[in-house]
Amino acid sequence: MEEEIITPYLSEDVTLSKNTPFHVFKEIMKITAWRRFAHHPTCSQYKNHYFSFGALKLCVGCTSLYSSIIIFFFIYSFSYSFFRKFPIILAATFIFGTATAIFHFLIKPEDKWLKTLLRIFAGFGIGSFVGLIIFLRTWWLQLILSLMLAGGYLLYGIMRGVGHNLEDCNNCPLHTAENACDPRKNTQIRIRKINELLVKNLEEERKIRERGVKRKASKGRNS
C-alpha cells in the first residue's frame, strides 16, 4: 500500500488578519518560507530533506553544514594555540571533510540522519580549510585559497544543477493529477491572492467610511 502524500500546495486559501503593509509582508514571508528556509517543498515527498520545528521547516543540508562550520570556528577560536602547534590536524580535517562531501554527492543518501552526519563532516572540512587560510598568514596564499574556496562553492552549485531541490516533484503522482500539486505555481497564486485580498479589504473599508460620512452629513441636515 502506497503511503499517502501530504502536501500544503493544493489549497490556494489565504487570510489577512489586518490591512497593513506589515501584515501583508508577514503573510507573504510565511507563504514563501519553504523557499528561504526549507529550500524544498514542505510536503511528505521531501520529509527527509528538512527538519520540522513546529511551523518552521529548515533545510537538512544547509542547517547541518552551516551549524558545523560555526561549531568548528568556536573550537578553532578557543583552541587556536593547539591548532598552531598541530596544523596537520587542520589539513587532515579538511581532507576528511572533502572526502565525505564527495561521498555524499556520489551516493545521494535518502536517509535524513546519514545526510545530516555527512554534511556535518563536510562543514568541519570547510571550517578547517578557512582555518588553514588564517593559519598561513601570507596574503597571496590566503588569496589563492580563498579563490579556490569560492570556486569550489560555485562548482558544487553548477554540478547540482538548476531545480535540483524540486527533483522529487517529477515522479510525484500529484504533480500530474487533475488538481496538480505545483509548489512554485501555488506560491505565486497565493502571493497574488494576498495582494488582491488587501485591495478588496481596503476598498470595503473605504466604502464603510464613506457611508459613515454620509450618515453624519444626513444627521447634520436633519438636526
N, C-alpha and C positions, 0 to 999 in steps of 0.2 A: 504493500500500500504506500503510495507516494505521500510524502509529507506536505501538508497544506502550506502554501506560500502566503505569508502575511506581509502586506505592503501598505504603506500610507499614501501611495501615489495614485489611487483610484478615485479618491474623493477630491473634489475641487472646492469644497466648502471653506469659507474664510469668515473670520469675525474681526471686529474692530471695537474695542471697549470704549475708546474716546476718539473724537475727531481732532487730533492734534498731530503735528509732524512727528513728535516723539513716539506716539503710539503706532503710527504708520511705520516708522523706521523699526520699531521693536518687532512688529508682526512680520515685516519683510526679513529681518535678521533670523527670526525663528523658522520661516519658510526655507531660507537658503542655508541654514546652519549645517545641513548634511554636506554641502559642497565645501564649506570652510573648515569644518572640524572632523567630520567622519571621512570625508574625501571619497566616500562610496555611498550609494543609496542605502538608506537605513531600513531595508526590508530583510526578510528571513533568508533570502538568497545570499546576502552578504554578511551574515551573522558572524562569520569568522574573520571579518575584515575590520570590525570596530568593537570598542569597549562601550558598555552601557552604564552610565551613571545617572539613573533616573531618566529624565528627558534629554540629558546631554549624551551625545554619541561622539566618541573620539577614535580617530584612525589608529588601528593597532600598530602599523608600521611606523608612522610618524611619532606617536606617543612613546613607543619603546625606544626608537632611535634617539630622539632629541633628549629624552629623560636620561638615557645612559650617557650621552655626551656631557650633560650638565653634571651628573654624578661624578663622572671621571674628572671634570675640571675642579670639583670640590676636593677630590682625592689628590689631584695634582697640586693644587694650591697649598693644602695642608702638609703634603709630603714632598715639597719641591726639592729640598736638600737630598732626600733619598733618591729621587729620580736623577738629580745632577750627578750623584755618585754612581748610580747604576743605569746609565742611559740605554743599556741593552734591553732593559725591561720595556722601555717605551717602544723600541724597534720591534720587539717580539709581540707586544700587544697590537701594534699596527698590523704586522703580518698576519696574526691570528684573526684580527677583525676583518681584514681584507679577504682572507680565505673564507670566512663564514658568510660574508656579503656575496661573494661569487657563488658559493654553495647554495645560498638562499635563492639567488637569481636562476640557477640551473634547475633546481628541483621544484621551485614554486610551491612550497608547502601549503596545504589547505588548513592544517590544524592551527588554530589560533595561538596556542601556547608555544608550539615549536617555532612559529613565525616570530612571536614575541622574543623568545630566547635568542634566536639568530640575529634579530635586529638589535638587541641589547649588546651582543658581542660586536656587531658592526659599529654601533655607536661608540664603544670603547676604542675600537680601531681608529675611528675618525678623531676622537679626542686625543689619542696618543700621537696621531700624525700632527695635529696642531701643537701638541706638547713638544714634538721634535722641532717644529718651526721656531718655537720660543727658545728651545734649548740651544740651537745653533748660534744665535746672536750674530750672524753675518748677513747683512742686508740683502745681498744678491742671492744667497742660498735661500733665505726666507722668501724672497720674491718668487724664485723658481718653484719652490714647494707650494707656495700659495696659489700660483697659476696651475700647478698640477692638481691641487685640491679642487679648484673651481672647474677645471676641465673635466675631471672625473665626475663631478656632480652633474655637469651638463650632459656628458656622455651617457651616464646612467639614465637620465630622463629621456634621452633620444632612444636608447635601447628599449626602454619600456614601451614607448610609442604613445601616440595620442589616443585618448579614450580607453586606456588600459583599465581605468577604475570602473568602467561600465561593461567589462567583457562578459560577465555572467548574465547580463540582460539579453545577450544574443541567443542564449539557449533557454531562456525562461519562457514557459508556455503563456504567461500573462502578457508578454511583450507582443505576441501576435494574436492575442484574443480579440474578440469583437470590441469589448471595452478594454482597450490596450493600456498596459501599465508603461508609462514613459516618464521617468523621474525628471528629466530636463524639461520636457514639454509641460508636465504638471506643475512644476515650479514656476515657469513663466506665466502660465494661466492664472495661478493663484496670486502672483505679484500684481498682474493686471487687474484682477478682481478686487484686490485690496485698494488699489488706486480708484477704481470705479466706485467702490463702496464709500470711500471718503468723499468723492464728488457728490454722490447721491445723498449722503447724510448731511453734508454742508448745505445742499440745496433745500433739503427738508427743514433744516434749522433756519435758513433764510426765510422760507415761506411762513414758518411759525412766528418769527419776529415781525414779519410784515403784517400778519393777521393781528398780532398783539398791538402794533402801532395803529392799525385801522380801528380796532375796538376802542382804544383810548381816545382816538380822534372823534369817534362816533359818540362816546360818552360825553366828551367835552362840548360837542354841539348841542346835545340834548339837555345839558345841565343849565 
